[in-house]
Amino acid sequence: MTEREKALRLLRALRKRISPEVLARAQKAAFLQIGQTPPAEPENEASRLFKLALANGGARRVEILQQLERKFRHKLN
C-alpha cells in the first residue's frame, strides 16, 4: 500500500466520524472563505413535486397528484 492510499484511507475513516451537520457547515464556511457562493442544498423529491404542482397557479397540480397516486397506490390500500 502506497503512502497516498494510506492517507486516503485515513481521510475516509476521519470523515465517517464527523457528523454530517458539522461537515456541511465546514464546507459552507470554506466556500465563503474563498469568495464563492456555496452550492444550494439538493431538493428532495417531495419538495420538487410540491413546487412543480404550485407553479403557474397550480396548472399541473392534478397531473402531479395523479402521478403520486399511481406511485403510491399499493401503499394506500
Protein Blocks (a to p, Z undefined) as FASTA:
>chain_A
ZZklmmmmmmmmmmmmpcfklmmmmmmmmmmmnopacddddddfklmmmmmmmgghhlmm
mmmmmmmmmmmmmmmZZ
